[in-house]
Amino acid sequence: MRGVIVKKGEPVDRALKRLKTKLDTEGILEEMRRRRAFETPTERKQRKLRSASKRNKIRWRYSNAPLTEKVESED
């Protein structure tokens, strides 16, 4: 069960923001929007290609980062 505990004296809107952030990081909101309407097999394939493209772009950015060389000090 997902939820947040409202702390004493905490505004409800802040608790709602925490709940929304939690659901967003878990991907529940995106899945709910996706399931709202029927998705054709072509649309599903295009969506998966877009998400794979984003993942690969991020992976490429961090895998090709220049390595820092270790400099030895002379005594």
N, C-alpha and C positions, 0 to 999 in steps of 0.2 A: 504494500500500500504506500502510495506516495503522498506526502503532505509536509506541511511545516507547522511548527508549534508557535503560536502567537505569544510573544513574551509580554509580561506585565507592563502596561504603559506604552506598548508599541502600537503605532498607527496601523490600521488594517491595510492601507494601501502599500505600506512597506512590506508587510507579510505577503501580500499578493505578488509584489515584485520579486521577492525571494522565491515564491512558488513558481512563477513563470520562468525565472532564470534556471531553476532546477529542472523543470520539464523541458526547457529548450536544450540544455546541455545533454540530457538523456535522449533527445531526438523524438520525444513523444508528440510535441506540437506539430512537427513536420510530418510525422506519420499520420496524425489525425487529419491534417489538411489533405494529404495524399489520398486517404481512404474516403474522403467526403464524396468524391465522384468517381465513376468508373474510368479506369485507365486502360486504353487499348494496348495491345502488345507492342506496337510501334512506339507509343509514348513512353512505355516502361523502358524499352531499350534505349531511347534517347536520354531519359533521365539517368539511367545507370551509366551511360557514356559520359554525361556531363559530370557526374560525381567522381567517376574514375579519373577524368581529366584533371579535376581540382586536386585529387589526392596525389596524382603523379607530379603535378606542378609543384606542390609543396615538398614532396619527396626529392624531386630534382634540385630544388633550391638548397635544401640542407645537405644533400649528399655530395654536392660539388663545391661546398664551401672550402676556401683555401685553408690548408693546414698550417698552423703556426709552427715554425721550426724552433727547436730547442737550441739556445745559444749557450755555449759553455764559456764560463769566465776563465780568464788566464790568471794564474797566481804568480 
